[in-house]
């Protein structure tokens, strides 16, 4: 939960680096909260997914920011995020990049967050 809160506090911080743990814990809690929002919509018999939509809008910028910081950790530019627009292959490639270990030491985007 601390990683999720950390990412929310860094709401639109696109600078720096994010560890794998930070990215994947943020993703895990986003998924959990999104499922909870869907359940609330279902329980309230909402014809429109109001809570799910509000949560998605709230979490969009922090998700983008932590994804870009994760790319910085492996030595890639944040613009690599756009690779996701290539059907199928782009999303798989981006997933592989997010799973890679970060560069040791300092790179263009800052110090190694593991150190």
C-alpha positions as CSV (number, residue, x, y, z in Angstrom):
1,X,0.0,0.0,0.0
2,X,2.9,2.3,0.7
3,X,4.0,2.1,-2.9
4,X,0.5,3.1,-4.1
5,X,0.5,6.1,-1.8
6,X,4.0,7.1,-2.9
7,X,2.9,7.1,-6.5
8,X,-0.3,9.1,-5.7
9,X,1.9,11.7,-3.8
10,X,4.1,11.9,-6.9
11,X,0.9,12.5,-8.9
12,X,2.4,14.1,-12.1
13,X,6.1,13.5,-11.4
14,X,7.6,12.2,-14.6
15,X,11.2,12.7,-13.6
16,X,13.4,10.2,-11.8
17,X,13.3,6.4,-11.6
18,X,10.8,3.8,-10.3
19,X,11.8,0.3,-9.2
20,X,10.0,-2.8,-10.4
21,X,8.5,-3.2,-7.0
22,X,7.1,0.3,-7.0
23,X,5.5,-0.1,-10.4
24,X,4.1,-3.6,-9.9
25,X,2.7,-2.8,-6.4
26,X,1.1,0.3,-7.8
27,X,-0.4,-1.8,-10.6
28,X,-1.6,-4.4,-8.1
29,X,-3.4,-1.9,-5.9
30,X,-4.9,-0.1,-8.9
31,X,-6.3,-3.4,-10.1
32,X,-7.8,-4.2,-6.6
33,X,-9.3,-0.7,-6.3
34,X,-10.7,-0.9,-9.8
35,X,-12.4,-4.2,-9.1
36,X,-13.8,-2.7,-5.9
37,X,-15.2,0.2,-7.9
38,X,-16.7,-2.2,-10.4
39,X,-18.4,-4.1,-7.5
40,X,-19.7,-0.9,-6.1
41,X,-21.2,0.0,-9.4
42,X,-22.8,-3.5,-9.7
43,X,-24.1,-3.4,-6.1
44,X,-25.7,0.0,-6.7
45,X,-27.2,-1.2,-10.0
46,X,-25.6,1.7,-11.8
47,X,-26.3,1.5,-15.5
48,X,-23.2,3.5,-16.1
49,X,-19.9,2.6,-14.4
50,X,-19.6,5.8,-12.5
51,X,-17.2,4.8,-9.7
52,X,-15.0,2.8,-12.1
53,X,-14.9,5.8,-14.5
54,X,-14.0,8.2,-11.7
55,X,-11.3,6.0,-10.4
56,X,-9.9,5.5,-13.9
57,X,-9.8,9.3,-14.4
58,X,-8.2,9.8,-11.0
59,X,-5.5,7.2,-11.6
60,X,-4.6,8.0,-15.3
61,X,-1.9,10.5,-14.7
62,X,-0.2,8.7,-11.8
63,X,-0.2,5.5,-13.9
64,X,1.4,7.3,-16.8
65,X,4.0,8.9,-14.5
66,X,5.0,5.7,-12.8
67,X,5.2,3.9,-16.1
68,X,7.5,6.5,-17.5
69,X,9.6,6.5,-14.3
70,X,9.9,2.7,-14.7
71,X,11.1,3.2,-18.3
72,X,13.7,5.7,-17.0
73,X,14.9,3.1,-14.5
74,X,15.9,0.7,-17.4
75,X,17.5,3.6,-19.3
76,X,14.8,4.2,-21.8
77,X,13.0,7.5,-22.6
78,X,9.5,8.1,-21.4
79,X,8.5,8.4,-25.1
80,X,8.9,4.6,-25.3
81,X,5.5,4.5,-23.7
82,X,4.1,5.3,-27.2
83,X,5.2,1.9,-28.3
84,X,2.0,0.6,-26.8
85,X,0.0,2.0,-29.7
86,X,1.5,-0.7,-32.0
87,X,-1.2,-3.4,-31.9
88,X,-0.3,-6.5,-29.8
89,X,3.5,-6.4,-30.3
90,X,3.8,-2.9,-28.7
91,X,2.0,-3.9,-25.5
92,X,4.0,-7.1,-25.2
93,X,7.3,-5.2,-25.7
94,X,6.3,-2.6,-23.1
95,X,5.4,-5.4,-20.7
96,X,8.8,-7.0,-21.2
97,X,10.6,-3.6,-20.6
98,X,8.7,-3.0,-17.4
99,X,9.8,-6.5,-16.2
100,X,13.5,-5.8,-16.8
101,X,15.8,-5.0,-13.9
102,X,16.8,-1.4,-13.6
103,X,20.3,-0.1,-14.7
104,X,22.8,-0.3,-11.9
105,X,24.2,3.0,-10.8
106,X,23.3,6.5,-12.0
107,X,21.8,7.0,-15.5
108,X,20.4,10.1,-17.3
109,X,17.3,10.2,-15.1
110,X,18.9,9.9,-11.7
111,X,20.3,7.6,-9.1
112,X,19.4,4.0,-8.8
113,X,16.4,3.8,-6.4
114,X,17.6,0.4,-5.1
115,X,20.7,2.0,-3.6
